[in-house]
Amino acid sequence: EDLEESLRGDLVFRDVDFTYPDSGIEALKGVSFEVKPGESLAIIGTTGSGKSTIANLICRMYDTTDGVIEIDGRLVGTQALLNEEPPVFDRHSTTPIRLQNPGQPDCRWRSCPGE
């Protein structure tokens, strides 16, 4: 079954908190931002400041401790679980995540059940 859908590229973090469950380290507290289609956002900071945590939350490697993450108006995370399987971007984790304008061929939402 082909579960591919087009992405518009709206990304919203609203008052997101995240604490690593294994260590209890609070990585994010009250993080909010919005990136609209065609926009870019640079996240900079020192080691341990939460840059990789933000990427991991977008890809559902973890769920938020509190707050809301939306991609194209769809809630991401345990606060309102819509899919049993996390969304998977069809790029390597070392490649910056790029959400483009509609109609661009490599702008997709892909869910890969069973992987």
Secondary structure, DSSP 4 states (H G I P E B T S, - for coil): ----EE----EEEEEEEEE-TTT--EEEEEEEEEE-TT-------STTSSHHHHHHHHTTSS--SEEEEEETTEEESGGG---SSPEE-SS-TTSPP----TT-TT-EEEE-TT-
